[in-house]
Amino acid sequence: MVWPYNSKTRKKVQDLLDSTKRQMTTKPQRKNESLVDETFWVWETRFGLWSTQTVEGCQYTLGLTGMTRDAVVDMTRWHLQHLQEGDLDQYTRVVNDGVVGGKL
């Protein structure tokens, strides 16, 4: 059977594709999500923790997770401030590189 493809069905198919694309690109609403300082989002995770993520178009890509909303908001602000000032490396260090040495 040949599928009848005319202008009417073309419009229906295009509308369906547009609708599907909108659904795929629309960000799902997170629990207790809010925009802070017009710079980053903060929301509650399904495990009761709090996470942040910088907005699209921000100079820095940063995301943190912590126990309380106030803690992650304060630390995200602190990280962004020191990233802008260029001195974050003076306040942070790598404790372990995560590589297992030797023969297993």
N, C-alpha and C positions, 0 to 999 in steps of 0.2 A: 504494500500500500504506500502510495506517495503522499507525503504530508503537504496539504495545500498551503503554500506560502504566498500570501498576498499582502497588500498594504495593511489590512486589518489585523492579520495575525502577526505581522512584523511589529506593529505598534504594541500589541500585547506582550510579545517577547521582549521588546526593548524596555517596556515599563517594568516587567518582572526582573530583568537584569539590573535596571537602575535601582529598584527597591532592594534587591539583594546586596548590591554594592553599598548602599547607604547603611544597611544593617551591619555589614562587615566593617565599615569604617567608623561607625558611631561607637564611642567609648562607653562601655557599660558603667552604670552608676555604682560607685563603691559605697560601702557602709560608712556613714558619718564623714563623707568626703567634703573638704573645703579648700579653697584657694587661700594661701597665706602670702601676704606682701606682693601679690600678683607675680610671684616668682616660682613657687612650688606648691604642689598638691600634698595634702596630708589626709590619710584615711585609716580606718580601723580594719585590720585583716580578719579573716574568718577564725583565726586562732586567738583573737583578743589582743594582739600586738598592734602597734601603730607604725605606718610606713610613710615615707615622703618620696616624691619624685619631682624634679624640676620640670617646668612647663616646656612645651615644644618651642624651639627658637631661642631658648636660653643659651648663653655662651658656654655654660658648663652643664654636663650631664651628671646628675648626682642623685642618689637614692639611699636612704637610710631606714633602718627598722629598729624599734626599741619598745620598751615596756609601757611607757606613758606618752600621751600626745605632747605634753609640754617638753619632755626630754628630747623627742625627735625634732620638734620645731626648733628648740634652742640649738641643738647640735647641727641641724641643717643650716641655720643662719650662720653659725660659727664656721662651718666648713666653707660656705659660699664667701664669707668675708675674707678668710685667709686665702682662698683660691684667687680672689680679685686682687689682694695685696701681693700675691706671689710668694708668700712665706709659709705655705702649708707644710713644706718639707722640714721646716725647723721644729714643728710641733708633732710630727708623726714619724713612725718608723715601722719597718717590716720585721716582725718577730720570727717568722718562719716562712720559707719559700714554698713549702708544701711538697717538696721533692723527696722521695725516699732514696737514700744513698745506699750503695752496696748492692750485692747480689741477693735476690730474694729466693 
